[in-house]
Amino acid sequence: MDFSGKVAIVTGAGAGGIGEGIATGLAEAGAKVVVADINEKAGQAAVDKLKAAGHDAIFLTVDIASPESAQALADKAAAHYGRIDFLVNNAALFGGMAQAGFLDIDWAVLKRHFDINILGGLCVTRAVVPYMEKVGGGAIVNTSSTASWMGGGHYGVAKLAVNGIVISLSRELGPKNIRINAIAPGMTETPAMRSNVPEQWIQGGLAQLAIKRFGTPQDHANAVKFLLSDEASFITGHILAVDGGSLPRP
């Protein structure tokens, strides 16, 4: 897949996990990449790696839960590169998130979690779509999770909402020649998984996989590249599980 001449924004790309893997994969395919993250140090470090490898990338800070911050991200990206073709809404709260049920979790923490994990991607999408329209269309991929099908507490519910937003937006964006899909990663070898998932759950999850290994950021980057590419030109509103067969579904 050749993305030469295309400009991609990847949110949450500075954490050394799935987002950075996606940004790297897109850059290796020829795209100019905007690494967008709330963590300036981590985001700039990701850009430095991309530039050292000979890729064209910039860092822009963003709080995806803020419409003003999301709009500034879109405006600055378009001003720098002259266009926006792809958006990957990957940023979310996972590593270090609160571990509590709906009856016990602090209300302010829950609302912040939903603002980021449910509405954050929509916030950035609304800011970016007008720029995609200016170049005749584009493609968007959101990062969901297999937790969306597992009754996984507030995180799983948020990702289930992401699936619903993707399906709904596919109807709104199709007439604008913009496709939107999602990947649903399963257990993936990242610092966030190691910091947030107990070891016994990790080993139990591995035992249930049809493919007996954890996913990698590159696995997800490959899926994202396909969904963004012209090879997927008739695919929209789809949630693609990239999970090693952890949740077989008909």
Backbone as CSV, one residue per row, in Angstrom:
resi,resn,N_x,N_y,N_z,CA_x,CA_y,CA_z,C_x,C_y,C_z
1,MET,0.839,-1.188,0.000,0.000,0.000,0.000,0.874,1.237,0.000
2,ASP,0.614,2.114,-0.925,1.425,3.320,-1.077,0.588,4.535,-0.691
3,PHE,0.959,5.175,0.408,0.243,6.356,0.883,1.023,7.637,0.594
4,SER,1.897,7.596,-0.377,2.680,8.776,-0.724,1.759,9.935,-1.082
5,GLY,2.070,11.109,-0.519,1.257,12.283,-0.773,0.074,12.433,0.154
6,LYS,-0.186,11.421,0.970,-1.309,11.475,1.904,-0.835,11.982,3.268
7,VAL,-1.766,12.603,3.984,-1.472,13.122,5.325,-2.391,12.425,6.323
8,ALA,-1.791,11.873,7.367,-2.535,11.128,8.372,-2.323,11.720,9.754
9,ILE,-3.415,11.876,10.491,-3.352,12.242,11.906,-3.600,10.977,12.712
10,VAL,-2.720,10.708,13.674,-2.907,9.569,14.578,-2.900,10.100,16.002
11,THR,-4.028,9.993,16.697,-4.083,10.468,18.080,-3.600,9.364,19.018
12,GLY,-3.063,9.784,20.144,-2.526,8.822,21.105,-1.351,8.052,20.550
13,ALA,-0.549,8.709,19.726,0.548,8.019,19.033,1.879,8.171,19.743
14,GLY,1.872,8.744,20.941,3.138,8.983,21.615,3.382,8.113,22.827
15,ALA,2.582,7.056,22.989,2.667,6.281,24.218,3.484,5.005,24.081
16,GLY,4.084,4.783,22.924,4.899,3.590,22.749,4.109,2.324,22.572
17,GLY,2.835,2.438,22.237,1.988,1.263,22.086,1.363,1.174,20.707
18,ILE,0.065,0.879,20.665,-0.632,0.683,19.401,-0.591,1.946,18.548
19,GLY,-0.809,3.102,19.143,-0.827,4.347,18.381,0.495,4.633,17.705
20,GLU,1.585,4.454,18.430,2.894,4.679,17.830,3.166,3.660,16.725
21,GLY,2.717,2.423,16.937,2.874,1.406,15.903,2.126,1.765,14.639
22,ILE,0.919,2.306,14.792,0.135,2.731,13.637,0.811,3.890,12.919
23,ALA,1.264,4.876,13.686,1.954,6.021,13.079,3.179,5.560,12.296
24,THR,3.919,4.630,12.860,5.112,4.110,12.181,4.730,3.374,10.903
25,GLY,3.693,2.551,10.981,3.259,1.813,9.803,2.810,2.719,8.674
26,LEU,2.092,3.774,9.004,1.635,4.711,7.977,2.813,5.471,7.374
27,ALA,3.756,5.864,8.221,4.936,6.570,7.718,5.749,5.677,6.794
28,GLU,5.886,4.412,7.165,6.632,3.476,6.327,5.945,3.253,4.983
29,ALA,4.617,3.468,4.943,3.865,3.342,3.691,3.871,4.640,2.886
30,GLY,4.573,5.650,3.372,4.752,6.886,2.616,3.941,8.068,3.068
31,ALA,3.080,7.892,4.068,2.246,9.007,4.527,3.065,10.012,5.333
32,LYS,2.644,11.262,5.274,3.134,12.279,6.196,2.267,12.176,7.445
33,VAL,2.901,12.086,8.601,2.166,11.717,9.808,2.186,12.829,10.840
34,VAL,1.002,13.135,11.358,0.860,14.040,12.492,0.662,13.182,13.732
35,VAL,1.652,13.163,14.602,1.558,12.470,15.880,0.868,13.421,16.851
36,ALA,-0.317,13.045,17.295,-1.105,13.910,18.178,-1.260,13.232,19.535
37,ASP,-0.898,13.937,20.590,-0.939,13.325,21.911,-1.031,14.431,22.956
38,ILE,-1.588,14.096,24.100,-1.647,15.066,25.190,-0.300,15.141,25.917
39,ASN,0.509,14.092,25.759,1.825,14.016,26.399,2.871,14.517,25.417
40,GLU,3.316,15.744,25.600,4.242,16.362,24.653,5.575,15.623,24.589
41,LYS,6.104,15.205,25.723,7.398,14.518,25.741,7.334,13.212,24.955
42,ALA,6.292,12.418,25.210,6.158,11.131,24.526,5.872,11.326,23.044
43,GLY,5.040,12.310,22.726,4.716,12.563,21.328,5.916,13.024,20.529
44,GLN,6.703,13.911,21.098,7.893,14.397,20.389,8.921,13.282,20.238
45,ALA,9.007,12.397,21.236,9.938,11.270,21.136,9.542,10.354,19.985
46,ALA,8.241,10.146,19.800,7.775,9.319,18.684,8.122,9.971,17.350
47,VAL,7.952,11.286,17.264,8.295,12.011,16.036,9.787,11.940,15.762
48,ASP,10.593,12.068,16.804,12.043,11.993,16.632,12.448,10.646,16.044
49,LYS,11.798,9.563,16.481,12.082,8.234,15.930,11.721,8.179,14.445
50,LEU,10.562,8.729,14.106,10.124,8.705,12.713,11.073,9.509,11.830
51,LYS,11.471,10.676,12.307,12.386,11.509,11.519,13.751,10.842,11.372
52,ALA,14.205,10.185,12.433,15.496,9.495,12.366,15.473,8.383,11.331
53,ALA,14.284,7.834,11.086,14.132,6.777,10.081,13.868,7.346,8.686
54,GLY,13.875,8.677,8.580,13.716,9.305,7.277,12.299,9.645,6.893
55,HIS,11.388,9.632,7.854,9.987,9.905,7.556,9.624,11.360,7.844
56,ASP,8.544,11.814,7.238,8.041,13.182,7.414,6.960,13.157,8.484
57,ALA,7.224,13.772,9.633,6.278,13.731,10.749,6.420,14.977,11.596
58,ILE,5.320,15.366,12.229,5.329,16.464,13.188,4.533,16.043,14.413
59,PHE,4.795,16.719,15.520,4.017,16.510,16.735,3.102,17.697,16.975
60,LEU,1.855,17.405,17.325,0.911,18.432,17.760,0.223,17.941,19.019
61,THR,0.146,18.806,20.006,-0.514,18.432,21.245,-2.026,18.520,21.087
62,VAL,-2.746,17.623,21.783,-4.206,17.650,21.716,-4.797,17.015,22.962
63,ASP,-5.873,17.605,23.423,-6.761,16.991,24.411,-8.022,16.636,23.635
64,ILE,-8.195,15.371,23.315,-9.285,14.986,22.409,-10.667,15.245,22.995
65,ALA,-10.756,15.427,24.304,-12.049,15.703,24.919,-12.446,17.171,24.807
66,SER,-11.556,17.999,24.271,-11.820,19.425,24.134,-12.090,19.778,22.678
67,PRO,-13.283,20.268,22.342,-13.547,20.675,20.961,-12.573,21.737,20.463
68,GLU,-12.184,22.651,21.337,-11.258,23.707,20.935,-9.881,23.126,20.612
69,SER,-9.422,22.182,21.428,-8.127,21.558,21.197,-8.156,20.706,19.932
70,ALA,-9.247,19.985,19.724,-9.379,19.165,18.517,-9.385,20.029,17.265
71,GLN,-10.073,21.168,17.325,-10.108,22.068,16.170,-8.734,22.650,15.892
72,ALA,-8.014,22.989,16.953,-6.659,23.515,16.771,-5.752,22.467,16.132
73,LEU,-5.921,21.215,16.521,-5.149,20.128,15.917,-5.410,20.055,14.415
74,ALA,-6.679,20.040,14.028,-7.019,19.947,12.608,-6.500,21.157,11.836
75,ASP,-6.689,22.343,12.400,-6.249,23.565,11.714,-4.735,23.585,11.515
76,LYS,-3.991,23.222,12.556,-2.524,23.260,12.468,-2.003,22.186,11.517
77,ALA,-2.625,21.006,11.542,-2.191,19.932,10.647,-2.410,20.328,9.198
78,ALA,-3.579,20.900,8.907,-3.880,21.318,7.541,-3.003,22.483,7.109
79,ALA,-2.723,23.382,8.027,-1.860,24.524,7.685,-0.442,24.054,7.377
80,HIS,0.022,23.047,8.099,1.393,22.575,7.902,1.541,21.750,6.622
81,TYR,0.615,20.840,6.390,0.759,19.912,5.266,-0.144,20.230,4.070
82,GLY,-1.106,21.140,4.268,-1.956,21.533,3.149,-3.159,20.653,2.901
83,ARG,-3.298,19.562,3.660,-4.428,18.657,3.456,-4.493,17.670,4.622
84,ILE,-5.638,16.999,4.761,-5.781,15.880,5.697,-6.551,14.788,4.962
85,ASP,-5.965,13.600,4.881,-6.593,12.486,4.176,-7.083,11.390,5.113
86,PHE,-6.320,11.128,6.163,-6.618,10.019,7.062,-6.643,10.500,8.504
87,LEU,-7.502,9.875,9.296,-7.547,10.114,10.738,-7.646,8.766,11.435
88,VAL,-6.778,8.551,12.413,-6.861,7.369,13.260,-7.132,7.843,14.680
89,ASN,-8.347,7.599,15.149,-8.746,7.985,16.503,-8.346,6.873,17.458
90,ASN,-7.104,6.933,17.901,-6.568,5.877,18.757,-6.492,6.283,20.226
91,ALA,-6.401,7.563,20.527,-6.200,8.009,21.908,-7.352,7.561,22.803
92,ALA,-7.001,7.093,23.992,-8.005,6.647,24.960,-7.349,6.513,26.323
93,LEU,-8.183,6.429,27.341,-7.703,6.104,28.677,-7.728,4.589,28.848
94,PHE,-6.576,3.988,29.066,-6.510,2.552,29.367,-5.452,2.291,30.433
95,GLY,-4.206,2.563,30.100,-3.147,2.381,31.081,-3.380,3.249,32.304
96,GLY,-3.414,2.617,33.471,-3.595,3.357,34.711,-5.011,3.819,34.982
97,MET,-5.993,3.326,34.195,-7.367,3.780,34.406,-7.920,3.214,35.717
98,ALA,-8.966,3.868,36.221,-9.584,3.449,37.476,-10.168,2.049,37.336
99,GLN,-9.945,1.208,38.353,-10.487,-0.146,38.372,-11.608,-0.189,39.401
100,ALA,-12.839,-0.002,38.932,-13.991,-0.011,39.828,-15.241,-0.262,39.005
101,GLY,-16.254,-0.830,39.650,-17.520,-1.078,38.974,-18.351,0.188,38.865
102,PHE,-19.441,0.095,38.119,-20.300,1.263,37.903,-20.901,1.780,39.208
103,LEU,-21.101,0.921,40.189,-21.708,1.360,41.441,-20.724,2.082,42.350
104,ASP,-19.431,1.894,42.100,-18.427,2.414,43.026,-17.500,3.471,42.445
105,ILE,-17.361,3.526,41.138,-16.394,4.435,40.546,-16.768,5.889,40.827
106,ASP,-15.769,6.709,41.094,-16.005,8.128,41.324,-16.695,8.746,40.103
107,TRP,-17.739,9.527,40.338,-18.561,10.035,39.247,-17.770,10.940,38.295
108,ALA,-16.915,11.769,38.852,-16.108,12.659,38.015,-15.128,11.856,37.160
109,VAL,-14.568,10.799,37.728,-13.644,9.938,36.974,-14.386,9.249,35.842
110,LEU,-15.590,8.758,36.123,-16.388,8.094,35.088,-16.721,9.045,33.948
111,LYS,-17.126,10.263,34.275,-17.486,11.226,33.234,-16.266,11.598,32.397
112,ARG,-15.107,11.767,33.021,-13.891,12.071,32.265,-13.523,10.899,31.353
113,HIS,-13.676,9.682,31.867,-13.404,8.487,31.078,-14.292,8.462,29.836
114,PHE,-15.573,8.736,30.004,-16.498,8.711,28.872,-16.238,9.880,27.916
115,ASP,-15.884,11.040,28.473,-15.562,12.186,27.612,-14.413,11.856,26.666
116,ILE,-13.421,11.130,27.179,-12.256,10.788,26.357,-12.541,9.566,25.485
117,ASN,-12.980,8.470,26.099,-13.065,7.199,25.380,-14.284,7.075,24.486
118,ILE,-15.334,7.829,24.739,-16.509,7.799,23.858,-16.513,9.004,22.934
119,LEU,-16.441,10.204,23.512,-16.646,11.416,22.719,-15.370,11.967,22.105
120,GLY,-14.203,11.538,22.591,-12.951,12.100,22.087,-12.763,11.895,20.599
121,GLY,-12.986,10.673,20.133,-12.844,10.399,18.706,-13.822,11.181,17.865
122,LEU,-15.047,11.315,18.366,-16.060,12.093,17.655,-15.650,13.561,17.595
123,CYS,-15.075,14.044,18.673,-14.642,15.440,18.744,-13.606,15.731,17.652
124,VAL,-12.615,14.860,17.514,-11.576,15.068,16.507,-12.144,14.859,15.103
125,THR,-13.020,13.892,14.954,-13.640,13.643,13.649,-14.385,14.875,13.152
126,ARG,-15.149,15.502,14.010,-15.911,16.693,13.615,-14.986,17.812,13.143
127,ALA,-13.799,17.908,13.762,-12.853,18.953,13.376,-12.166,18.645,12.051
128,VAL,-11.954,17.374,11.771,-11.160,16.966,10.605,-11.997,16.828,9.335
129,VAL,-13.253,16.431,9.462,-14.090,16.141,8.287,-14.123,17.279,7.264
130,PRO,-14.278,18.540,7.659,-14.294,19.603,6.644,-13.020,19.653,5.798
131,TYR,-11.883,19.325,6.388,-10.635,19.306,5.615,-10.596,18.116,4.659
132,MET,-11.163,16.990,5.067,-11.255,15.851,4.159,-12.163,16.174,2.975
133,GLU,-13.255,16.870,3.257,-14.161,17.249,2.171,-13.454,18.117,1.132
134,LYS,-12.545,18.967,1.592,-11.844,19.870,0.674,-10.973,19.121,-0.330
135,VAL,-10.510,17.906,0.035,-9.675,17.136,-0.888,-10.453,15.997,-1.539
136,GLY,-11.769,16.033,-1.401,-12.614,15.071,-2.095,-12.941,13.810,-1.336
137,GLY,-12.538,13.734,-0.074,-12.874,12.559,0.727,-11.719,12.126,1.602
138,GLY,-11.900,11.008,2.273,-10.862,10.513,3.167,-11.309,9.232,3.831
139,ALA,-10.559,8.824,4.832,-10.869,7.598,5.561,-10.470,7.760,7.017
140,ILE,-11.269,7.160,7.894,-11.079,7.260,9.336,-11.113,5.856,9.922
141,VAL,-10.237,5.596,10.879,-10.285,4.350,11.646,-10.250,4.699,13.129
142,ASN,-11.206,4.187,13.884,-11.220,4.345,15.333,-10.661,3.081,15.977
143,THR,-10.062,3.229,17.132,-9.614,2.070,17.890,-10.668,1.713,18.920
144,SER,-11.309,0.574,18.720,-12.256,0.025,19.678,-11.517,-1.000,20.525
145,SER,-12.173,-2.088,20.904,-11.544,-3.137,21.697,-12.452,-4.350,21.731
146,THR,-11.847,-5.530,21.871,-12.691,-6.712,22.082,-13.446,-6.611,23.407
147,ALA,-13.007,-5.728,24.301,-13.741,-5.507,25.549,-15.157,-5.015,25.290
148,SER,-15.390,-4.443,24.100,-16.723,-3.935,23.776,-17.752,-5.053,23.706
149,TRP,-17.311,-6.301,23.504,-18.229,-7.443,23.414,-18.188,-8.322,24.653
150,MET,-17.513,-7.856,25.698,-17.263,-8.711,26.858,-17.899,-8.196,28.147
151,GLY,-18.700,-7.147,28.073,-19.253,-6.601,29.299,-18.164,-6.137,30.235
152,GLY,-17.167,-5.462,29.669,-15.961,-5.130,30.411,-16.028,-3.846,31.203
153,GLY,-17.057,-3.613,31.986,-17.124,-2.432,32.828,-17.163,-1.148,32.020
154,HIS,-16.713,-0.041,32.642,-16.828,1.255,31.982,-15.951,1.332,30.741
155,TYR,-14.822,0.628,30.719,-13.973,0.631,29.527,-14.676,-0.082,28.375
156,GLY,-15.225,-1.261,28.648,-15.929,-2.002,27.609,-17.156,-1.270,27.100
157,VAL,-17.898,-0.656,27.997,-19.088,0.107,27.585,-18.685,1.275,26.699
158,ALA,-17.591,1.951,27.043,-17.117,3.060,26.219,-16.753,2.578,24.820
159,LYS,-16.080,1.439,24.724,-15.692,0.919,23.419,-16.903,0.413,22.635
160,LEU,-17.913,-0.092,23.321,-19.155,-0.464,22.638,-19.818,0.767,22.036
161,ALA,-19.744,1.877,22.753,-20.273,3.135,22.220,-19.477,3.589,21.003
162,VAL,-18.163,3.372,21.030,-17.333,3.706,19.869,-17.822,2.939,18.643
163,ASN,-18.123,1.649,18.824,-18.646,0.857,17.704,-19.919,1.476,17.149
164,GLY,-20.812,1.886,18.039,-22.064,2.488,17.601,-21.853,3.801,16.868
165,ILE,-20.915,4.593,17.342,-20.611,5.864,16.681,-20.065,5.614,15.285
166,VAL,-19.189,4.614,15.142,-18.632,4.286,13.830,-19.740,3.894,12.863
167,ILE,-20.636,3.038,13.310,-21.731,2.591,12.440,-22.616,3.764,12.047
168,SER,-22.947,4.618,13.015,-23.803,5.770,12.725,-23.113,6.761,11.789
169,LEU,-21.837,7.058,12.065,-21.115,8.021,11.236,-20.912,7.516,9.814
170,SER,-20.858,6.197,9.635,-20.675,5.677,8.277,-21.803,6.134,7.367
171,ARG,-23.002,6.273,7.912,-24.153,6.742,7.121,-24.050,8.241,6.844
172,GLU,-23.539,8.990,7.813,-23.415,10.436,7.630,-22.261,10.806,6.703
173,LEU,-21.167,10.050,6.787,-19.961,10.418,6.060,-19.889,9.820,4.663
174,GLY,-20.627,8.739,4.423,-20.587,8.107,3.111,-20.864,9.063,1.961
175,PRO,-21.910,9.886,2.039,-22.179,10.831,0.952,-21.078,11.876,0.749
176,LYS,-20.212,12.034,1.735,-19.090,12.970,1.619,-17.836,12.268,1.078
177,ASN,-17.970,11.003,0.688,-16.847,10.195,0.217,-15.802,9.981,1.308
178,ILE,-16.291,9.846,2.546,-15.424,9.560,3.692,-15.892,8.253,4.315
179,ARG,-14.978,7.312,4.426,-15.284,6.033,5.060,-14.810,6.049,6.509
180,ILE,-15.515,5.315,7.379,-15.089,5.183,8.768,-15.296,3.748,9.217
181,ASN,-14.255,3.172,9.792,-14.284,1.825,10.328,-13.568,1.823,11.672
182,ALA,-13.462,0.656,12.282,-12.739,0.534,13.547,-12.000,-0.786,13.591
183,ILE,-10.905,-0.809,14.316,-10.280,-2.062,14.696,-10.610,-2.314,16.162
184,ALA,-10.745,-3.599,16.504,-10.987,-3.991,17.892,-9.829,-4.872,18.341
185,PRO,-8.785,-4.273,18.889,-7.638,-5.068,19.329,-7.999,-6.002,20.474
186,GLY,-7.404,-7.181,20.440,-7.427,-8.052,21.600,-6.210,-7.778,22.459
187,MET,-5.788,-8.765,23.227,-4.648,-8.571,24.129,-3.395,-8.306,23.305
188,THR,-2.768,-7.176,23.579,-1.641,-6.706,22.775,-0.468,-6.382,23.688
189,GLU,0.706,-6.788,23.277,1.907,-6.567,24.083,2.288,-5.093,24.034
190,THR,1.858,-4.345,25.054,2.157,-2.928,25.184,2.430,-2.611,26.655
191,PRO,3.100,-1.494,26.922,3.290,-1.089,28.325,1.961,-0.909,29.054
192,ALA,0.925,-0.427,28.339,-0.369,-0.202,28.987,-0.981,-1.513,29.454
193,MET,-0.884,-2.565,28.632,-1.436,-3.858,29.058,-0.700,-4.362,30.294
194,ARG,0.620,-4.271,30.276,1.396,-4.791,31.397,1.136,-4.026,32.685
195,SER,0.819,-2.734,32.558,0.600,-1.917,33.756,-0.829,-1.999,34.263
196,ASN,-1.761,-2.454,33.417,-3.167,-2.342,33.765,-3.879,-3.685,33.942
197,VAL,-3.286,-4.765,33.439,-3.952,-6.066,33.482,-3.161,-7.000,34.392
198,PRO,-3.819,-7.588,35.409,-3.111,-8.506,36.306,-2.496,-9.684,35.537
199,GLU,-1.350,-10.171,36.010,-0.616,-11.221,35.300,-1.458,-12.483,35.115
200,GLN,-2.263,-12.837,36.111,-3.065,-14.051,35.977,-4.111,-13.901,34.875
201,TRP,-4.627,-12.684,34.686,-5.573,-12.439,33.598,-4.862,-12.507,32.253
202,ILE,-3.634,-12.008,32.215,-2.863,-12.038,30.973,-2.640,-13.479,30.529
203,GLN,-2.204,-14.316,31.452,-1.934,-15.711,31.098,-3.224,-16.462,30.775
204,GLY,-4.294,-16.159,31.492,-5.577,-16.785,31.189,-6.094,-16.381,29.824
205,GLY,-5.906,-15.119,29.484,-6.331,-14.645,28.168,-5.538,-15.281,27.054
206,LEU,-4.237,-15.447,27.262,-3.383,-16.078,26.250,-3.829,-17.502,25.978
207,ALA,-4.223,-18.214,27.017,-4.640,-19.607,26.866,-5.897,-19.737,26.009
208,GLN,-6.711,-18.697,25.965,-7.969,-18.744,25.215,-7.824,-18.360,23.750
209,LEU,-6.660,-17.854,23.355,-6.495,-17.400,21.987,-6.346,-18.562,21.030
210,ALA,-6.936,-18.436,19.843,-6.727,-19.441,18.804,-5.294,-19.373,18.290
211,ILE,-4.756,-18.163,18.156,-3.361,-17.952,17.784,-2.607,-17.674,19.080
212,LYS,-1.707,-18.555,19.445,-1.123,-18.558,20.785,0.012,-17.553,20.946
213,ARG,-0.312,-16.292,20.748,0.623,-15.209,21.054,-0.180,-13.946,21.266
214,PHE,0.441,-12.963,21.900,-0.204,-11.671,22.028,-0.093,-10.908,20.718
215,GLY,-1.003,-9.991,20.503,-0.899,-9.109,19.357,0.249,-8.138,19.536
216,THR,0.634,-7.502,18.434,1.679,-6.484,18.456,1.127,-5.210,17.836
217,PRO,1.737,-4.062,18.139,1.307,-2.833,17.470,1.340,-2.950,15.952
218,GLN,2.290,-3.711,15.409,2.365,-3.875,13.961,1.151,-4.617,13.418
219,ASP,0.633,-5.599,14.174,-0.582,-6.289,13.741,-1.711,-5.292,13.517
220,HIS,-1.833,-4.351,14.431,-2.914,-3.366,14.337,-2.626,-2.325,13.261
221,ALA,-1.359,-1.982,13.110,-0.984,-1.060,12.037,-1.342,-1.643,10.677
222,ASN,-1.103,-2.935,10.492,-1.430,-3.573,9.218,-2.924,-3.517,8.934
223,ALA,-3.735,-3.763,9.971,-5.183,-3.710,9.796,-5.650,-2.293,9.479
224,VAL,-5.065,-1.316,10.160,-5.431,0.081,9.918,-5.063,0.495,8.499
225,LYS,-3.872,0.112,8.047,-3.461,0.463,6.688,-4.433,-0.098,5.661
226,PHE,-4.876,-1.319,5.861,-5.853,-1.892,4.938,-7.148,-1.088,4.940
227,LEU,-7.675,-0.783,6.122,-8.959,-0.079,6.198,-8.872,1.338,5.648
228,LEU,-7.711,1.957,5.724,-7.536,3.299,5.162,-7.320,3.266,3.650
229,SER,-6.873,2.137,3.139,-6.429,2.059,1.749,-7.583,1.945,0.765
230,ASP,-7.262,2.158,-0.514,-8.258,1.991,-1.575,-8.705,0.545,-1.714
231,GLU,-7.901,-0.406,-1.226,-8.309,-1.807,-1.250,-9.558,-2.044,-0.410
232,ALA,-9.843,-1.136,0.522,-11.034,-1.246,1.368,-12.082,-0.203,0.972
233,SER,-12.097,0.184,-0.298,-12.942,1.302,-0.738,-14.438,1.037,-0.618
234,PHE,-14.843,-0.239,-0.464,-16.266,-0.550,-0.328,-16.586,-1.042,1.085
235,ILE,-15.716,-0.701,2.032,-15.912,-1.110,3.418,-16.071,0.131,4.285
236,THR,-17.193,0.232,4.962,-17.403,1.317,5.925,-18.384,0.850,6.985
237,GLY,-18.275,1.431,8.180,-19.130,1.039,9.292,-18.811,-0.342,9.843
238,HIS,-17.575,-0.819,9.616,-17.198,-2.183,10.015,-16.274,-2.149,11.219
239,ILE,-16.453,-3.108,12.132,-15.582,-3.252,13.295,-14.756,-4.522,13.080
240,LEU,-13.474,-4.366,12.841,-12.588,-5.492,12.528,-11.854,-5.939,13.771
241,ALA,-12.160,-7.143,14.243,-11.454,-7.697,15.398,-10.056,-8.141,14.981
242,VAL,-9.059,-7.641,15.691,-7.671,-8.035,15.468,-7.211,-8.602,16.804
243,ASP,-7.565,-9.864,17.030,-7.521,-10.388,18.389,-7.015,-11.813,18.524
244,GLY,-6.449,-12.369,17.459,-5.928,-13.730,17.561,-6.988,-14.778,17.781
245,GLY,-8.238,-14.453,17.454,-9.321,-15.427,17.619,-9.813,-15.568,19.033
246,SER,-9.733,-14.497,19.828,-10.180,-14.605,21.221,-11.693,-14.636,21.339
247,LEU,-12.377,-14.033,20.374,-13.846,-13.977,20.429,-14.421,-14.378,19.075
248,PRO,-14.398,-15.659,18.737,-14.976,-16.082,17.453,-16.452,-15.716,17.378
249,ARG,-16.840,-15.121,16.262,-18.236,-14.734,16.069,-18.657,-15.137,14.667
250,PRO,-19.941,-15.499,14.461,-20.399,-15.863,13.113,-20.410,-14.667,12.197
